[in-house]
Amino acid sequence: MKILPYGHQCIGEDDIKAVVKVLRSDFLTQGPRVKEFEDSLANRVGAKFGVVFSSGTAALHGAYFAAGLSSEDEMITSPITFLATANAALFLGAHPVFADIEPDTGNIVPGLIEEAITNKTKAIVPVHFSGHPARLKEIAEIAQKHRLISIEDACHALGAQYLSTNIGDCTYSDMTVFSFHPVKSITAGEGGAVLTNNEDLYKKLIMFRHHGVTKEEFAFQNKDNHHGRWYYEMQYLGYNYRLTDIHSALGISQLKKLDKFITRRREIVETYSKAFRNSPFFDVPVEKSYAKSSWHLYPIRLKDEYKSRKFDIFEKLRQKGLGVQVHYIPVHLQPYYQHLGYEKGLCPDAEDFYQREISIPLYPSMTDSEIDFVIDTTVSIFQKI
Ligand SMILES: *Cc1c(COP(=O)(O)O)cnc(C)c1O
């Protein structure tokens, strides 16, 4: 039986041609495609600078580094996210603080961010869960008031809009992070990016990606003017987080189809939500008036009476060919975080969200008959529980 996964890439002949062209060229990595991908991204979302990384996780690590997060600092984020959002803070020795979520969107509550601020807080990291933008205006106001850096984890949200702005243009933040993992809005195989309008952050990001090294003469700390052309300087402890030209070529080619992908995702969501609107078993995802979601996921939420049946429901959906998934196990409930001292009950609404949430298949290459199959299968399984 064919299983329909919860998410899947959409690769065309144009993508394949773009990658093969790089394979036949002189540069497999650190060639012209990297900058071209960065410029296309920045252009598409309306930010000044883009820096691509080998993954979204590496991009988060870079953004937190550029923000200056260190072992003295706390950052505030949502527990309903992929582990990387919080882990990347741990990479720098910083302390993630979890603020609870809105039960309908799954996004962080601005008021609870403000309550969680201490004199150690350095950064706020809202996650645009499922592609639905968080309440960025309120969050930006809090960041400004308390002089905090705000970084959007927009790994779900390339192609989304908040009010009249594109996610990624950093109108309401210092940096925005994307991922190009195959299930995301567009893919580069693996890959990630940080967008910013701040030149200082941009320079740090570029160096962090490549061992903390610069070759820019004006930036040298050793002001000896007899440096040979071989000269380079390491000024930070960085990493090899480079993205290759092969990946970048795929990213460039995919980015051209972003609008098409999002339009298709929105069509599928409209069909689902029409079919499931009056379900007595679960609530369908919402889209607030300030948001245009990129619909990375279609997260249904079981109603009170069915919460305790999630295990069975999930198993039955899988047995019938729906590759459903759960997004997410709240980060603070993971054993590693429990050992660090985070306790169950820390974020009751996030923990409740986890009890209810199931993501059903949603990706742009789904056919109309696959969409019907998902609807019919879902309806019939719930009718029998
Ligand atoms: C995918 C994802 C990441 C990490 O991206 P990778 O490219 O897989 O490293 C981080 N945060 C969120 C919310 C994600 O969905």
The ligand as a MOL file (V3000), in Angstrom:
LIG
                    3D

  0  0  0     0  0            999 V3000
M  V30 BEGIN CTAB
M  V30 COUNTS 15 15 0 0 0
M  V30 BEGIN ATOM
M  V30 1 C 12.8920 22.0910 10.0660 0
M  V30 2 C 12.9570 22.9730 11.2370 0
M  V30 3 C 14.1560 23.3890 11.8100 0
M  V30 4 C 15.4970 22.8470 11.4190 0
M  V30 5 O 15.7650 22.8520 10.0980 0
M  V30 6 P 16.7620 21.7530 9.4430 0
M  V30 7 O 16.9590 22.2900 8.0900 0
M  V30 8 O 16.0360 20.4430 9.4830 0
M  V30 9 O 18.0090 21.7370 10.2550 0
M  V30 10 C 14.1070 24.3160 12.8370 0
M  V30 11 N 12.9460 24.7870 13.3180 0
M  V30 12 C 11.7710 24.3760 12.8240 0
M  V30 13 C 10.5080 24.9600 13.3690 0
M  V30 14 C 11.7310 23.4430 11.7840 0
M  V30 15 O 10.5510 23.0240 11.3210 0
M  V30 END ATOM
M  V30 BEGIN BOND
M  V30 1 1 1 2
M  V30 2 1 2 3
M  V30 3 2 2 14
M  V30 4 1 3 4
M  V30 5 2 3 10
M  V30 6 1 4 5
M  V30 7 1 5 6
M  V30 8 2 6 7
M  V30 9 1 6 8
M  V30 10 1 6 9
M  V30 11 1 10 11
M  V30 12 2 11 12
M  V30 13 1 12 13
M  V30 14 1 12 14
M  V30 15 1 14 15
M  V30 END BOND
M  V30 END CTAB
M  END
